[in-house]
Amino acid sequence: MKPLDPRPSSTLASAGVLTLVRNWMRTIILLNTRPPDERQDLLDPPAWLRTVLLISLVIDLFALTRVTASAIPSVAALTIIYILSMLVPPVASPHGLIRTPRVAFLVTLMLFWSPLHVFVAVAYGTLLAVIIFRLYEPSRALLNTIFWAYPAALASLVSQIVLRRTSDPLAGLVAAVFAILIVYLATNFAATSLYRHLLRGAPFWQYWWRTFTENPLSQLLAAPVPILLGAVAHGLGQRTGTLLLLTAVSAFTMPAGRAQLAIFLASQSTVRDIVRALMIALERVVPGAQAHAERVSDLIGETGCLLRVSPSTLESWRTAGLLHDIGLIDAGSRKASQVSHAIVGARILDSYPDSIVADIVREHHTPWSAVPQRLRSPVAVGARVLAAAEVYDELRYGTPTTEGLNTHEATVAALRPLIGKHLDPRITAVLIDAAERYDAKSAS
Protein backbone atom coordinates (compact mmCIF):
# COMPACT_ATOMS: atom_id res chain seq x y z
CA MET A 1 0.00 0.00 0.00
CA LYS A 2 1.35 3.44 -0.98
CA PRO A 3 2.19 5.58 2.11
CA LEU A 4 0.27 8.78 2.59
CA ASP A 5 2.06 12.03 1.76
CA PRO A 6 2.72 13.74 5.14
CA ARG A 7 2.48 17.25 3.66
CA PRO A 8 -0.72 19.24 4.33
CA SER A 9 -3.34 19.16 1.58
CA SER A 10 -3.02 22.94 1.10
CA THR A 11 0.70 22.51 0.36
CA LEU A 12 -0.05 19.76 -2.14
CA ALA A 13 -2.68 21.94 -3.82
CA SER A 14 -0.22 24.85 -4.06
CA ALA A 15 2.42 22.57 -5.57
CA GLY A 16 -0.11 21.33 -8.13
CA VAL A 17 -1.04 24.89 -9.10
CA LEU A 18 2.63 25.85 -9.47
CA THR A 19 3.25 22.82 -11.68
CA LEU A 20 0.23 23.72 -13.80
CA VAL A 21 1.45 27.32 -14.18
CA ARG A 22 4.98 26.19 -15.08
CA ASN A 23 3.66 23.80 -17.71
CA TRP A 24 1.37 26.52 -19.08
CA MET A 25 4.25 28.99 -19.41
CA ARG A 26 6.47 26.33 -20.95
CA THR A 27 3.80 25.65 -23.58
CA ILE A 28 3.45 29.35 -24.43
CA ILE A 29 7.21 29.81 -24.76
CA LEU A 30 7.52 26.67 -26.89
CA LEU A 31 4.73 27.75 -29.24
CA ASN A 32 6.29 31.21 -29.59
CA THR A 33 9.72 29.80 -30.43
CA ARG A 34 10.76 30.54 -34.00
CA PRO A 35 13.20 28.55 -36.18
CA PRO A 36 16.93 29.22 -35.64
CA ASP A 37 17.33 31.18 -38.88
CA GLU A 38 14.52 33.59 -37.92
CA ARG A 39 16.01 34.11 -34.47
CA GLN A 40 19.38 34.78 -36.06
CA ASP A 41 17.82 37.47 -38.26
CA LEU A 42 17.06 39.50 -35.13
CA LEU A 43 20.28 38.67 -33.28
CA ASP A 44 22.28 40.18 -36.15
CA PRO A 45 19.77 42.28 -38.10
CA PRO A 46 20.68 44.16 -41.29
CA ALA A 47 21.23 47.91 -41.03
CA TRP A 48 17.80 48.80 -42.43
CA LEU A 49 16.05 46.63 -39.83
CA ARG A 50 18.07 48.13 -36.98
CA THR A 51 17.05 51.58 -38.20
CA VAL A 52 13.37 50.60 -38.39
CA LEU A 53 13.43 49.12 -34.87
CA LEU A 54 15.15 52.23 -33.49
CA ILE A 55 12.62 54.56 -35.14
CA SER A 56 9.78 52.40 -33.83
CA LEU A 57 11.18 52.56 -30.29
CA VAL A 58 11.39 56.36 -30.52
CA ILE A 59 7.76 56.51 -31.71
CA ASP A 60 6.70 54.20 -28.86
CA LEU A 61 8.35 56.51 -26.32
CA PHE A 62 6.87 59.61 -27.96
CA ALA A 63 3.37 58.07 -27.87
CA LEU A 64 3.73 57.51 -24.15
CA THR A 65 4.40 61.24 -23.63
CA ARG A 66 1.13 62.08 -25.40
CA VAL A 67 -0.99 60.25 -22.82
CA THR A 68 -2.69 62.83 -20.59
CA ALA A 69 -2.70 62.52 -16.81
CA SER A 70 -6.44 61.80 -16.77
CA ALA A 71 -6.00 58.95 -19.28
CA ILE A 72 -3.14 57.22 -17.44
CA PRO A 73 -5.38 54.93 -15.30
CA SER A 74 -7.37 53.66 -18.29
CA VAL A 75 -4.24 53.22 -20.45
CA ALA A 76 -2.52 51.33 -17.61
CA ALA A 77 -5.58 49.08 -17.16
CA LEU A 78 -5.75 48.36 -20.89
CA THR A 79 -2.03 47.54 -20.93
CA ILE A 80 -2.49 45.08 -18.06
CA ILE A 81 -5.42 43.41 -19.85
CA TYR A 82 -3.29 43.14 -22.99
CA ILE A 83 -0.38 41.66 -21.04
CA LEU A 84 -2.68 38.99 -19.60
CA SER A 85 -4.05 38.26 -23.09
CA MET A 86 -0.50 37.33 -24.14
CA LEU A 87 -0.75 34.37 -21.75
CA VAL A 88 -3.27 32.61 -23.98
CA PRO A 89 -1.18 30.11 -25.99
CA PRO A 90 -0.92 30.79 -29.73
CA VAL A 91 -1.66 28.18 -32.37
CA ALA A 92 0.87 26.96 -34.95
CA SER A 93 -0.29 27.32 -38.56
CA PRO A 94 0.48 24.72 -41.27
CA HIS A 95 2.19 27.56 -43.18
CA GLY A 96 4.72 27.95 -40.36
CA LEU A 97 3.03 31.02 -38.91
CA ILE A 98 2.03 31.64 -35.31
CA ARG A 99 -1.63 32.54 -34.97
CA THR A 100 -2.75 34.40 -31.84
CA PRO A 101 -6.47 33.97 -31.01
CA ARG A 102 -6.94 37.63 -30.08
CA VAL A 103 -9.02 38.94 -32.98
CA ALA A 104 -12.30 39.47 -31.06
CA PHE A 105 -10.44 41.06 -28.15
CA LEU A 106 -8.39 43.34 -30.42
CA VAL A 107 -11.46 44.43 -32.40
CA THR A 108 -13.22 45.32 -29.13
CA LEU A 109 -10.15 47.26 -28.00
CA MET A 110 -10.01 49.19 -31.29
CA LEU A 111 -13.77 49.81 -31.24
CA PHE A 112 -13.93 51.27 -27.73
CA TRP A 113 -10.70 53.25 -27.42
CA SER A 114 -8.86 56.05 -29.16
CA PRO A 115 -5.93 55.30 -31.50
CA LEU A 116 -3.50 56.55 -28.84
CA HIS A 117 -5.00 54.31 -26.13
CA VAL A 118 -4.85 51.35 -28.50
CA PHE A 119 -1.30 52.04 -29.69
CA VAL A 120 0.16 52.41 -26.20
CA ALA A 121 -1.72 49.41 -24.79
CA VAL A 122 -0.66 47.09 -27.64
CA ALA A 123 2.93 48.33 -27.93
CA TYR A 124 3.74 48.40 -24.21
CA GLY A 125 1.57 45.37 -23.46
CA THR A 126 3.63 43.37 -25.95
CA LEU A 127 6.99 44.63 -24.68
CA LEU A 128 6.15 44.21 -20.99
CA ALA A 129 4.60 40.74 -21.43
CA VAL A 130 7.71 39.51 -23.23
CA ILE A 131 10.04 41.00 -20.61
CA ILE A 132 8.03 39.89 -17.57
CA PHE A 133 7.21 36.36 -18.73
CA ARG A 134 10.26 35.87 -21.00
CA LEU A 135 8.08 34.70 -23.86
CA TYR A 136 10.69 35.35 -26.56
CA GLU A 137 13.47 37.73 -27.58
CA PRO A 138 12.95 41.47 -26.73
CA SER A 139 14.05 42.42 -30.27
CA ARG A 140 11.21 40.31 -31.71
CA ALA A 141 8.82 41.96 -29.25
CA LEU A 142 9.86 45.35 -30.62
CA LEU A 143 9.32 44.05 -34.15
CA ASN A 144 5.89 42.74 -33.17
CA THR A 145 4.88 46.18 -31.93
CA ILE A 146 5.29 47.31 -35.55
CA PHE A 147 3.18 44.39 -36.80
CA TRP A 148 0.48 44.83 -34.15
CA ALA A 149 0.37 48.35 -32.65
CA TYR A 150 0.52 50.42 -35.82
CA PRO A 151 -2.21 48.46 -37.70
CA ALA A 152 -4.34 48.50 -34.52
CA ALA A 153 -4.05 52.29 -34.15
CA LEU A 154 -4.91 52.78 -37.83
CA ALA A 155 -7.94 50.47 -37.56
CA SER A 156 -9.08 52.34 -34.43
CA LEU A 157 -8.88 55.63 -36.33
CA VAL A 158 -10.90 54.22 -39.24
CA SER A 159 -13.56 52.88 -36.84
CA GLN A 160 -13.97 56.32 -35.25
CA ILE A 161 -14.46 57.88 -38.68
CA VAL A 162 -17.06 55.24 -39.60
CA LEU A 163 -18.94 55.70 -36.31
CA ARG A 164 -19.02 59.48 -36.69
CA ARG A 165 -20.36 59.29 -40.24
CA THR A 166 -23.08 56.69 -39.59
CA SER A 167 -26.33 58.01 -38.14
CA ASP A 168 -27.78 54.67 -37.01
CA PRO A 169 -25.86 53.37 -33.94
CA LEU A 170 -26.29 49.67 -34.68
CA ALA A 171 -25.43 50.05 -38.35
CA GLY A 172 -22.43 52.14 -37.31
CA LEU A 173 -21.27 49.40 -34.92
CA VAL A 174 -21.50 46.70 -37.58
CA ALA A 175 -19.77 48.84 -40.20
CA ALA A 176 -17.03 49.89 -37.75
CA VAL A 177 -16.33 46.31 -36.66
CA PHE A 178 -15.96 45.05 -40.23
CA ALA A 179 -13.86 48.08 -41.13
CA ILE A 180 -11.58 47.26 -38.20
CA LEU A 181 -11.27 43.62 -39.29
CA ILE A 182 -10.39 44.53 -42.87
CA VAL A 183 -7.99 47.37 -42.05
CA TYR A 184 -6.22 45.61 -39.18
CA LEU A 185 -5.78 42.24 -40.88
CA ALA A 186 -4.81 43.75 -44.24
CA THR A 187 -2.18 46.08 -42.75
CA ASN A 188 -0.92 43.53 -40.22
CA PHE A 189 -0.33 40.91 -42.92
CA ALA A 190 1.08 43.57 -45.26
CA ALA A 191 3.67 44.50 -42.64
CA THR A 192 4.73 40.88 -42.09
CA SER A 193 4.78 40.22 -45.85
CA LEU A 194 6.93 43.30 -46.47
CA TYR A 195 9.32 42.22 -43.72
CA ARG A 196 9.71 38.75 -45.27
CA HIS A 197 10.09 40.24 -48.73
CA LEU A 198 12.84 42.64 -47.67
CA LEU A 199 14.65 40.15 -45.46
CA ARG A 200 14.25 36.91 -47.42
CA GLY A 201 12.97 37.88 -50.85
CA ALA A 202 9.60 36.13 -50.36
CA PRO A 203 6.96 37.20 -52.95
CA PHE A 204 5.03 40.00 -51.24
CA TRP A 205 1.57 39.64 -52.79
CA GLN A 206 1.56 35.86 -52.75
CA TYR A 207 2.52 35.71 -49.06
CA TRP A 208 0.12 38.52 -48.13
CA TRP A 209 -2.86 36.91 -49.86
CA ARG A 210 -2.10 33.47 -48.45
CA THR A 211 -2.00 34.76 -44.87
CA PHE A 212 -4.97 37.10 -45.35
CA THR A 213 -7.19 34.30 -46.67
CA GLU A 214 -5.88 31.45 -44.48
CA ASN A 215 -8.82 31.47 -42.08
CA PRO A 216 -11.51 33.94 -43.22
CA LEU A 217 -14.32 32.16 -41.35
CA SER A 218 -12.56 32.55 -38.01
CA GLN A 219 -11.98 36.23 -38.72
CA LEU A 220 -15.64 36.78 -39.56
CA LEU A 221 -16.76 34.85 -36.48
CA ALA A 222 -14.80 37.34 -34.37
CA ALA A 223 -17.24 40.11 -35.34
CA PRO A 224 -20.33 39.23 -33.20
CA VAL A 225 -18.52 39.60 -29.84
CA PRO A 226 -17.42 43.24 -30.31
CA ILE A 227 -20.75 44.12 -31.95
CA LEU A 228 -22.64 42.73 -28.94
CA LEU A 229 -20.32 44.41 -26.44
CA GLY A 230 -20.53 47.65 -28.41
CA ALA A 231 -24.33 47.55 -28.19
CA VAL A 232 -24.11 46.97 -24.43
CA ALA A 233 -21.67 49.87 -24.05
CA HIS A 234 -23.99 52.14 -26.05
CA GLY A 235 -26.91 51.17 -23.84
CA LEU A 236 -24.95 51.79 -20.62
CA GLY A 237 -23.65 55.18 -21.66
CA GLN A 238 -20.04 54.35 -22.68
CA ARG A 239 -18.49 55.36 -19.37
CA THR A 240 -14.77 54.61 -18.91
CA GLY A 241 -15.36 51.98 -16.24
CA THR A 242 -17.95 50.22 -18.39
CA LEU A 243 -15.64 50.20 -21.41
CA LEU A 244 -12.80 48.75 -19.33
CA LEU A 245 -15.07 46.02 -17.97
CA LEU A 246 -16.37 45.10 -21.43
CA THR A 247 -12.84 45.09 -22.86
CA ALA A 248 -11.83 42.64 -20.13
CA VAL A 249 -14.91 40.51 -20.93
CA SER A 250 -13.82 40.31 -24.57
CA ALA A 251 -10.40 39.06 -23.41
CA PHE A 252 -12.16 36.20 -21.56
CA THR A 253 -13.53 34.97 -24.92
CA MET A 254 -10.02 34.19 -26.16
CA PRO A 255 -9.88 30.54 -25.00
CA ALA A 256 -13.03 29.78 -27.02
CA GLY A 257 -11.52 31.57 -30.02
CA ARG A 258 -8.33 29.59 -29.62
CA ALA A 259 -10.25 26.29 -29.61
CA GLN A 260 -12.03 27.21 -32.86
CA LEU A 261 -8.77 28.34 -34.46
CA ALA A 262 -6.97 25.17 -33.38
CA ILE A 263 -9.70 22.97 -34.89
CA PHE A 264 -9.56 24.82 -38.20
CA LEU A 265 -5.75 24.71 -38.47
CA ALA A 266 -5.74 21.05 -37.43
CA SER A 267 -8.09 20.30 -40.34
CA GLN A 268 -5.60 21.99 -42.69
CA SER A 269 -2.79 19.87 -41.25
CA THR A 270 -4.92 16.75 -41.76
CA VAL A 271 -5.31 17.56 -45.47
CA ARG A 272 -1.54 17.92 -45.81
CA ASP A 273 -1.06 14.64 -43.94
CA ILE A 274 -3.34 12.96 -46.50
CA VAL A 275 -1.14 14.26 -49.32
CA ARG A 276 2.02 13.01 -47.58
CA ALA A 277 0.45 9.58 -46.95
CA LEU A 278 -0.54 9.25 -50.62
CA MET A 279 2.98 10.23 -51.72
CA ILE A 280 4.56 7.64 -49.42
CA ALA A 281 2.22 4.95 -50.72
CA LEU A 282 3.04 5.85 -54.36
CA GLU A 283 6.79 5.88 -53.69
CA ARG A 284 6.63 2.29 -52.44
CA VAL A 285 5.18 1.00 -55.71
CA VAL A 286 6.90 3.48 -58.08
CA PRO A 287 10.39 4.35 -56.76
CA GLY A 288 11.38 7.90 -57.67
CA ALA A 289 7.77 9.07 -58.04
CA GLN A 290 7.97 11.29 -54.95
CA ALA A 291 11.07 13.19 -56.12
CA HIS A 292 9.50 13.62 -59.58
CA ALA A 293 6.23 14.89 -58.08
CA GLU A 294 8.01 17.37 -55.80
CA ARG A 295 10.04 18.79 -58.70
CA VAL A 296 6.90 19.09 -60.83
CA SER A 297 5.06 20.83 -57.97
CA ASP A 298 7.93 23.28 -57.45
CA LEU A 299 8.08 24.09 -61.16
CA ILE A 300 4.31 24.64 -61.19
CA GLY A 301 4.77 27.02 -58.27
CA GLU A 302 7.33 29.09 -60.18
CA THR A 303 5.18 29.10 -63.30
CA GLY A 304 2.07 30.10 -61.38
CA CYS A 305 3.92 33.06 -59.85
CA LEU A 306 4.90 34.27 -63.32
CA LEU A 307 1.29 33.83 -64.47
CA ARG A 308 0.17 35.85 -61.41
CA VAL A 309 -2.52 33.40 -60.34
CA SER A 310 -4.06 33.76 -56.89
CA PRO A 311 -2.33 31.95 -54.00
CA SER A 312 -5.35 29.69 -53.43
CA THR A 313 -5.37 28.62 -57.10
CA LEU A 314 -1.62 28.11 -57.03
CA GLU A 315 -1.97 25.92 -53.94
CA SER A 316 -4.48 23.74 -55.83
CA TRP A 317 -2.16 23.53 -58.84
CA ARG A 318 0.81 22.56 -56.69
CA THR A 319 -1.18 19.87 -54.90
CA ALA A 320 -2.26 18.47 -58.28
CA GLY A 321 1.42 18.42 -59.23
CA LEU A 322 2.24 16.37 -56.16
CA LEU A 323 -0.58 13.90 -56.80
CA HIS A 324 -0.72 13.78 -60.61
CA ASP A 325 0.66 10.21 -60.76
CA ILE A 326 -1.37 8.85 -57.86
CA GLY A 327 -3.30 6.63 -60.30
CA LEU A 328 -0.14 4.52 -60.63
CA ILE A 329 -0.93 3.04 -57.22
CA ASP A 330 -3.38 0.84 -59.11
CA ALA A 331 -1.40 -2.06 -60.62
CA GLY A 332 -3.60 -2.18 -63.71
CA SER A 333 -3.13 1.49 -64.57
CA ARG A 334 0.67 1.11 -64.49
CA LYS A 335 0.35 -1.03 -67.62
CA ALA A 336 -2.29 1.15 -69.28
CA SER A 337 -2.00 4.48 -71.12
CA GLN A 338 -1.19 7.80 -69.46
CA VAL A 339 -4.77 8.95 -69.97
CA SER A 340 -6.02 5.83 -68.17
CA HIS A 341 -3.86 6.32 -65.09
CA ALA A 342 -4.85 10.00 -65.00
CA ILE A 343 -8.52 8.95 -64.92
CA VAL A 344 -7.81 6.42 -62.16
CA GLY A 345 -5.94 9.11 -60.22
CA ALA A 346 -8.85 11.51 -60.56
CA ARG A 347 -11.23 8.87 -59.20
CA ILE A 348 -8.96 8.35 -56.20
CA LEU A 349 -8.92 12.13 -55.63
CA ASP A 350 -12.66 12.68 -56.11
CA SER A 351 -13.14 12.76 -52.34
CA TYR A 352 -10.20 15.15 -51.79
CA PRO A 353 -11.44 18.39 -50.16
CA ASP A 354 -10.23 20.58 -53.05
CA SER A 355 -12.23 19.40 -56.09
CA ILE A 356 -9.98 21.33 -58.51
CA VAL A 357 -7.14 18.90 -57.80
CA ALA A 358 -9.00 15.86 -59.18
CA ASP A 359 -10.17 17.82 -62.24
CA ILE A 360 -6.64 18.96 -63.09
CA VAL A 361 -5.25 15.44 -62.70
CA ARG A 362 -8.04 14.08 -64.93
CA GLU A 363 -7.36 16.59 -67.73
CA HIS A 364 -3.59 16.99 -67.73
CA HIS A 365 -2.89 14.28 -70.33
CA THR A 366 -5.40 15.70 -72.82
CA PRO A 367 -3.34 17.05 -75.77
CA TRP A 368 -3.38 20.83 -76.18
CA SER A 369 -4.60 20.45 -79.76
CA ALA A 370 -7.73 18.69 -78.43
CA VAL A 371 -8.56 21.42 -75.87
CA PRO A 372 -11.17 24.02 -77.02
CA GLN A 373 -9.54 27.45 -77.15
CA ARG A 374 -12.34 28.94 -75.06
CA LEU A 375 -11.42 26.88 -71.99
CA ARG A 376 -9.40 29.16 -69.75
CA SER A 377 -10.73 28.21 -66.31
CA PRO A 378 -8.30 27.56 -63.40
CA VAL A 379 -8.78 23.83 -64.02
CA ALA A 380 -8.04 24.03 -67.76
CA VAL A 381 -5.02 26.32 -67.32
CA GLY A 382 -3.79 24.31 -64.33
CA ALA A 383 -3.98 21.10 -66.37
CA ARG A 384 -1.90 22.74 -69.15
CA VAL A 385 0.71 23.92 -66.63
CA LEU A 386 0.86 20.44 -65.09
CA ALA A 387 1.23 18.82 -68.52
CA ALA A 388 4.15 21.07 -69.45
CA ALA A 389 5.83 20.67 -66.05
CA GLU A 390 5.52 16.89 -66.15
CA VAL A 391 6.96 16.57 -69.66
CA TYR A 392 9.80 18.98 -68.84
CA ASP A 393 10.76 17.02 -65.73
CA GLU A 394 10.58 13.63 -67.47
CA LEU A 395 12.77 14.87 -70.33
CA ARG A 396 15.32 16.47 -68.06
CA TYR A 397 15.57 13.93 -65.23
CA GLY A 398 14.40 10.79 -67.00
CA THR A 399 11.86 8.09 -66.18
CA PRO A 400 12.27 4.48 -65.04
CA THR A 401 12.63 3.54 -68.74
CA THR A 402 14.43 6.57 -70.24
CA GLU A 403 17.60 8.55 -69.54
CA GLY A 404 17.36 12.22 -68.64
CA LEU A 405 18.88 15.01 -70.75
CA ASN A 406 20.24 16.70 -67.58
CA THR A 407 20.62 20.27 -68.90
CA HIS A 408 17.96 22.95 -69.27
CA GLU A 409 19.05 23.77 -72.83
CA ALA A 410 18.82 20.17 -74.06
CA THR A 411 15.44 19.75 -72.36
CA VAL A 412 14.04 22.89 -74.02
CA ALA A 413 15.26 21.67 -77.41
CA ALA A 414 13.49 18.32 -76.90
CA LEU A 415 10.36 20.11 -75.69
CA ARG A 416 9.89 22.34 -78.73
CA PRO A 417 8.45 19.69 -81.12
CA LEU A 418 5.62 19.09 -78.61
CA ILE A 419 4.59 22.75 -78.42
CA GLY A 420 1.28 23.42 -80.16
CA LYS A 421 0.44 19.73 -80.32
CA HIS A 422 0.64 18.19 -76.86
CA LEU A 423 1.60 21.39 -74.98
CA ASP A 424 0.06 24.86 -74.76
CA PRO A 425 2.48 27.29 -76.50
CA ARG A 426 1.87 30.23 -74.16
CA ILE A 427 2.04 28.15 -70.98
CA THR A 428 5.15 26.29 -72.12
CA ALA A 429 6.97 29.54 -72.89
CA VAL A 430 6.26 30.79 -69.36
CA LEU A 431 7.25 27.42 -67.87
CA ILE A 432 10.61 27.47 -69.70
CA ASP A 433 11.31 30.88 -68.19
CA ALA A 434 10.19 29.59 -64.78
CA ALA A 435 12.49 26.55 -65.05
CA GLU A 436 15.43 28.84 -65.81
CA ARG A 437 14.61 31.00 -62.79
CA TYR A 438 14.18 27.93 -60.61
CA ASP A 439 17.65 26.70 -61.67
CA ALA A 440 19.17 30.07 -60.77
CA LYS A 441 17.39 30.10 -57.41
CA SER A 442 18.53 26.52 -56.62
CA ALA A 443 22.11 27.35 -57.57
CA SER A 444 22.16 30.33 -55.22
Secondary structure, DSSP 8 states (H G I E B T S, - for coil): ------S-HHHHHHHHHHHHHHHHHHHHHHHH---HHHHHHHHS--HHHHHHHHHHHHHHHHHHHTS-GGGHHHHHHHHHHHHHHTTS--EE-TTS-EE-S-HHHHHHHHHHS-HHHHHHHHHHHHHHHHHHHT-S-HHHHHHHHHHHHHHHHHHHHHHHHHHHH-SSHHHHHHHHHHHHHHHHHHHHHHHHHHHHHHHH---HHHHHHHHHTSSHHHHHHTSHHHHHHHHHHHHHT--HHHHHHHHHHHHHTHHHHHHHHHHHHHHHHHHHHHHHHHHHHHHHHSTTHHHHHHHHHHHHHHHHHHHT--HHHHHHHHHHHHHTTGGGGSHHHHTS-HHHHHHHHHHHGGGSS-HHHHHHHHHTTS-GGGS-TT--SHHHHHHHHHHHHHHHHHHHH-BTTB----SHHHHHHHHGGGBTTTB-HHHHHHHHHHHHHHHHHHH-
